[in-house]
């Protein structure tokens, strides 16, 4: 039976690396009939418009969000600049995909939620780990009851100090906890099926990031306790050597239940390449490495003219959801708000050395 495909007019707010990638993926989707792009840097907006054949480009987010041919918006600005374009898109009745995190403060996240509740807007948040195949398959095993009742888990993610310093330069509040460990807070919350987080206890240790001028831990570990007693250990270090061979997340995830266990090795240490020519970094310009864990780039990889990986799968799933009503598992704003609150609680516990109960005091 033929599917009624609704045409999409898409605005891309923010023409950086991820905005460019999303735009290129969207331009190849059969339902996308119109593209408009914006960036504070006119050259970046022009370049992206030329790359994807956009009909409109601008340095004004407002102009492209408000364009009459636009009915959906991707917000891919830097982390501290998400809220304004989200709210503007909501007020104009546009559907939204925003990169994680939803905001950098609970107050800003609540502002977005109030706008959504007032208008009934359709907003999703791009926690792309959900669309990595191994985690989709893991979710299926849990739904099939093959682990029994989940009782605990662990996840840790490694990356280089080069990546941390680039994040902190964009925004000093976009720390490895709020900007990277957030993926695994969301992943655990999703895999655990909506259990409510009750308490966070965390410790961190400073080193090279402090020496570079940032009051940020090189390594942080947290114990998360949920309202039913489920306990999860999360860790992050974004201070590994500058040329550490991961091009993005090097991770490991474990889940334990009353009827089974899953151990998901996501380090990619089984896929090593050494190149005299050098391999470009996914996020960092002019940062080539000689040895690399292949497929460790967080968004995915280009291969033979196509992009493969979680960002590609997530973007296509969202566009299919908009155009054909197909189900998708992108994070909801309420889920993203809970994840943000958890990462802020972890940071607060690291800073104070005390356990933090949730919800956070406003």
C-alpha positions as CSV (number, residue, x, y, z in Angstrom):
1,X,0.0,0.0,0.0
2,X,1.5,3.4,-1.0
3,X,2.7,5.6,1.8
4,X,1.5,9.2,1.8
5,X,4.8,11.1,2.0
6,X,4.6,14.6,3.4
7,X,7.2,17.1,1.9
8,X,9.7,18.6,4.2
9,X,11.0,22.2,4.0
10,X,14.1,22.1,6.2
11,X,16.0,24.9,7.9
12,X,19.5,24.2,9.2
13,X,20.5,26.6,12.0
14,X,24.2,26.5,12.3
15,X,26.5,25.5,9.4
16,X,29.4,23.9,11.3
17,X,30.5,20.3,11.0
18,X,27.4,18.6,12.4
19,X,25.0,21.1,10.7
20,X,26.8,20.4,7.4
21,X,26.6,16.7,7.9
22,X,22.9,16.7,8.8
23,X,22.3,19.0,5.8
24,X,24.1,16.7,3.4
25,X,22.2,13.7,4.7
26,X,18.9,15.6,4.5
27,X,19.5,16.8,1.0
28,X,19.6,13.1,-0.1
29,X,16.3,12.3,1.5
30,X,13.4,12.0,-1.0
31,X,10.9,13.9,1.2
32,X,13.2,17.0,1.6
33,X,12.0,19.5,-1.1
34,X,13.4,22.8,0.3
35,X,16.5,23.7,2.3
36,X,17.5,26.9,4.0
37,X,20.7,27.4,6.0
38,X,22.0,30.0,8.4
39,X,25.2,30.8,10.3
40,X,26.6,33.9,12.0
41,X,29.5,33.5,9.6
42,X,28.2,34.4,6.1
43,X,30.9,32.4,4.4
44,X,30.0,29.3,6.3
45,X,26.3,29.7,5.4
46,X,27.2,30.3,1.7
47,X,29.5,27.3,1.6
48,X,26.9,25.0,3.0
49,X,24.1,26.4,0.8
50,X,26.3,25.7,-2.2
51,X,27.2,22.2,-1.0
52,X,23.6,21.0,-0.5
53,X,21.9,23.1,-3.1
54,X,19.9,25.2,-0.6
55,X,17.4,27.6,-1.9
56,X,18.1,30.2,0.8
57,X,21.0,31.1,3.1
58,X,21.3,33.8,5.7
59,X,23.2,35.1,8.7
60,X,19.8,35.5,10.4
61,X,18.4,32.4,12.2
62,X,15.0,34.1,12.4
63,X,14.8,34.6,8.7
64,X,15.2,30.9,7.8
65,X,13.2,29.6,10.7
66,X,10.3,31.9,9.6
67,X,10.6,31.2,5.9
68,X,7.1,30.1,4.7
69,X,8.6,27.0,2.9
70,X,10.2,25.7,6.1
71,X,8.2,23.3,8.3
72,X,11.1,21.6,10.2
73,X,14.2,22.9,11.8
74,X,17.5,21.4,12.8
75,X,19.3,23.4,15.5
76,X,23.0,22.6,15.2
77,X,24.5,25.7,16.8
78,X,27.1,25.5,19.6
79,X,25.9,24.1,22.9
80,X,25.2,27.4,24.6
81,X,23.1,28.8,21.7
82,X,20.4,26.1,21.4
83,X,17.5,27.7,23.3
84,X,16.7,30.8,21.3
85,X,16.3,29.1,17.9
86,X,14.4,26.2,19.5
87,X,11.9,28.6,21.1
88,X,11.6,30.6,17.9
89,X,10.9,27.5,15.8
90,X,8.3,26.3,18.4
91,X,6.6,29.7,18.3
92,X,6.4,29.5,14.5
93,X,4.9,26.0,14.6
94,X,7.9,24.2,13.2
95,X,9.1,20.7,14.2
96,X,12.5,20.6,15.6
97,X,15.6,18.4,16.0
98,X,18.2,19.9,18.3
99,X,21.7,18.6,19.0
100,X,22.3,17.5,22.5
101,X,22.3,18.9,25.2
102,X,18.9,20.5,25.1
103,X,20.3,23.4,27.0
104,X,23.2,24.1,29.5
105,X,21.0,24.9,32.5
106,X,17.8,23.4,33.9
107,X,16.2,26.9,33.8
108,X,16.7,27.1,30.0
109,X,15.6,23.5,29.5
110,X,12.4,24.4,31.5
111,X,11.9,27.4,29.3
112,X,11.9,25.1,26.2
113,X,9.5,22.7,27.9
114,X,7.1,25.5,28.8
115,X,7.1,26.6,25.1
116,X,6.4,23.0,24.0
117,X,3.6,22.6,26.5
118,X,2.0,25.8,25.4
119,X,2.1,25.0,21.7
120,X,2.1,21.2,21.6
121,X,5.3,21.4,19.4
122,X,7.1,18.3,18.2
123,X,10.7,18.5,19.4
124,X,13.4,15.8,19.5
125,X,17.0,15.8,20.8
126,X,19.9,14.2,19.0
127,X,21.4,11.7,21.4
128,X,22.9,9.7,18.6
129,X,24.3,6.8,20.7
130,X,20.7,5.5,20.6
131,X,21.1,5.0,16.8
132,X,24.4,3.0,17.0
133,X,23.5,-0.5,16.0
134,X,24.9,-2.2,19.0
135,X,22.8,-0.1,21.3
136,X,19.6,-0.5,19.3
137,X,20.2,-4.3,19.5
138,X,20.8,-4.0,23.2
139,X,17.5,-2.2,23.7
140,X,15.7,-5.0,21.8
141,X,17.2,-7.6,24.2
142,X,15.9,-5.7,27.2
143,X,12.5,-5.3,25.6
144,X,12.4,-9.1,25.0
145,X,13.1,-9.7,28.6
146,X,16.4,-11.6,28.0
147,X,18.2,-9.8,30.8
148,X,15.4,-10.2,33.3
149,X,15.0,-7.1,35.5
150,X,17.9,-4.7,35.0
151,X,19.6,-4.1,38.4
152,X,22.8,-2.3,37.4
153,X,25.2,-1.1,34.7
154,X,28.4,0.7,33.9
155,X,29.7,2.9,31.1
156,X,32.8,4.8,30.5
157,X,34.1,7.0,27.6
158,X,37.6,8.1,26.7
159,X,38.8,10.8,24.4
160,X,41.8,13.1,23.9
161,X,42.5,16.4,25.6
162,X,42.5,18.0,22.1
163,X,38.7,17.3,21.9
164,X,38.1,18.6,25.5
165,X,40.0,21.8,24.9
166,X,38.0,22.4,21.6
167,X,34.7,21.9,23.5
168,X,35.7,24.2,26.3
169,X,36.9,26.9,23.9
170,X,33.5,26.9,22.3
171,X,31.8,27.2,25.7
172,X,33.4,26.8,29.1
173,X,30.2,25.2,30.4
174,X,30.4,22.5,27.7
175,X,32.5,20.2,29.9
176,X,33.3,16.5,29.3
177,X,30.5,15.6,31.7
178,X,27.8,17.9,30.3
179,X,28.8,17.5,26.6
180,X,30.1,13.9,26.4
181,X,29.2,11.8,29.4
182,X,25.7,13.1,28.7
183,X,25.4,10.5,25.9
184,X,25.8,7.7,28.3
185,X,23.5,9.1,30.9
186,X,20.9,9.3,28.2
187,X,21.8,5.8,27.0
188,X,21.5,4.3,30.4
189,X,18.2,6.1,31.1
190,X,16.8,4.8,27.8
191,X,18.1,1.2,28.2
192,X,16.7,1.1,31.8
193,X,13.3,2.1,30.5
194,X,12.6,5.4,32.2
195,X,13.6,4.6,35.8
196,X,13.8,7.8,37.8
197,X,17.2,8.9,39.0
198,X,17.2,9.5,42.7
199,X,20.9,10.2,43.8
200,X,24.3,11.0,42.3
201,X,27.6,10.6,44.0
202,X,30.7,11.6,42.0
203,X,34.4,12.3,42.3
204,X,36.9,13.9,39.9
205,X,40.6,14.7,39.6
206,X,42.1,17.7,37.9
207,X,45.3,17.8,35.8
208,X,46.1,18.9,32.3
209,X,42.8,20.6,31.7
210,X,43.3,22.7,34.8
211,X,46.9,23.5,33.6
212,X,45.3,24.7,30.3
213,X,43.1,27.2,32.3
214,X,39.9,25.3,32.8
215,X,38.5,24.3,36.3
216,X,37.5,20.9,34.8
217,X,38.4,17.4,35.9
218,X,40.6,15.3,33.7
219,X,38.7,12.2,35.0
220,X,35.3,11.9,36.7
221,X,33.4,8.9,38.0
222,X,29.9,8.8,39.3
223,X,27.5,6.4,41.0
224,X,23.9,6.9,39.9
225,X,21.2,5.3,42.0
226,X,17.6,5.1,40.7
227,X,14.4,5.1,42.6
228,X,14.1,1.3,42.5
229,X,17.6,0.7,43.7
230,X,19.2,0.1,40.3
231,X,22.8,1.4,40.4
232,X,25.0,2.5,37.5
233,X,28.7,3.6,37.4
234,X,29.6,6.2,34.8
235,X,33.1,7.5,34.0
236,X,34.6,10.0,31.6
237,X,38.1,11.1,30.7
238,X,38.7,13.6,27.9
239,X,42.3,14.3,28.9
240,X,44.1,11.4,27.2
241,X,47.2,12.4,25.2
242,X,46.7,14.8,22.3
243,X,47.3,12.1,19.6
244,X,45.3,9.3,21.3
245,X,44.1,7.2,18.4
246,X,40.3,7.6,19.0
247,X,38.6,10.0,16.6
248,X,35.7,10.3,18.9
249,X,34.2,8.2,21.7
250,X,36.1,5.1,22.9
251,X,33.5,3.6,25.1
252,X,32.4,0.5,27.0
253,X,28.9,-0.3,28.2
254,X,27.8,-3.0,30.6
255,X,24.3,-4.0,31.7
256,X,23.4,-6.5,34.4
257,X,20.0,-8.0,35.1
258,X,18.4,-10.8,37.1
259,X,18.5,-13.0,34.1
260,X,21.6,-12.1,32.1
261,X,24.4,-9.6,31.3
262,X,25.5,-7.6,28.3
263,X,29.0,-6.3,27.7
264,X,29.3,-4.0,24.8
265,X,32.9,-3.1,23.8
266,X,32.8,0.1,21.8
267,X,36.5,1.1,22.0
268,X,37.2,-0.1,18.4
269,X,40.6,-1.3,19.5
270,X,40.0,-4.3,17.2
271,X,40.2,-1.9,14.2
272,X,43.6,-0.3,14.1
273,X,45.2,1.5,11.2
274,X,48.6,3.3,11.0
275,X,49.2,5.7,8.1
276,X,52.3,7.6,7.2
277,X,50.0,10.0,5.3
278,X,47.9,10.7,8.4
279,X,44.2,10.6,9.1
280,X,42.1,13.7,9.6
281,X,40.2,14.1,12.9
282,X,36.4,14.0,12.7
283,X,35.9,17.3,14.6
284,X,39.3,19.0,14.8
285,X,40.7,20.9,11.8
286,X,44.4,20.5,11.1
287,X,44.6,17.6,13.6
288,X,45.8,14.6,11.8
289,X,46.9,11.4,13.6
290,X,49.0,8.5,12.3
291,X,47.4,5.7,14.2
292,X,43.6,5.5,14.6
293,X,40.9,3.2,15.9
294,X,38.8,2.9,12.7
295,X,35.1,3.6,13.2
296,X,35.7,5.5,16.5
297,X,34.4,8.8,15.1
298,X,31.3,9.6,17.0
299,X,29.0,10.6,14.1
300,X,30.1,7.8,11.8
301,X,32.2,7.6,8.6
302,X,32.2,8.3,4.9
303,X,32.7,5.3,2.7
304,X,32.5,5.2,-1.1
305,X,30.4,8.4,-1.2
306,X,27.9,7.4,1.5
307,X,27.9,8.3,5.2
308,X,27.4,5.4,7.6
309,X,26.8,5.5,11.4
310,X,24.6,6.8,14.2
311,X,24.2,10.4,12.9
312,X,23.1,9.1,9.5
313,X,20.7,6.6,10.9
314,X,19.3,9.1,13.4
315,X,18.9,11.9,10.8
316,X,17.1,9.5,8.3
317,X,14.9,8.2,11.1
318,X,13.8,11.7,12.1
319,X,13.1,12.6,8.4
320,X,11.1,9.4,8.0
321,X,9.2,10.2,11.1
322,X,8.3,13.6,9.8
323,X,7.4,12.6,6.3
324,X,5.9,9.1,6.8
325,X,5.0,8.9,10.5
326,X,7.4,6.0,11.0
327,X,8.3,5.4,14.7
328,X,11.6,6.8,16.0
329,X,13.5,6.6,19.2
330,X,15.1,10.1,19.3
331,X,15.1,11.5,22.8
332,X,12.1,13.6,23.9
333,X,12.6,17.0,25.5
334,X,11.5,15.6,28.9
335,X,14.1,12.8,28.6
336,X,16.7,15.3,27.5
337,X,15.9,17.5,30.5
338,X,16.3,14.6,32.9
339,X,19.7,13.8,31.3
340,X,20.8,17.4,31.6
341,X,19.8,17.5,35.3
342,X,21.8,14.3,35.9
343,X,25.0,15.7,34.3
344,X,24.6,18.9,36.3
345,X,24.2,16.8,39.5
346,X,27.3,14.9,38.7
347,X,29.3,18.1,38.2
348,X,27.8,19.5,41.5
349,X,28.8,16.3,43.4
350,X,32.4,16.5,41.9
351,X,32.7,20.1,43.1
352,X,31.3,19.6,46.6
353,X,32.4,16.0,47.3
354,X,28.9,15.2,48.5
355,X,26.0,13.1,47.2
356,X,23.3,15.0,45.4
357,X,19.7,14.1,45.5
358,X,17.3,14.7,42.6
359,X,15.4,16.7,41.6
360,X,17.9,19.5,41.8
361,X,16.9,22.5,43.9
362,X,15.8,25.4,41.7
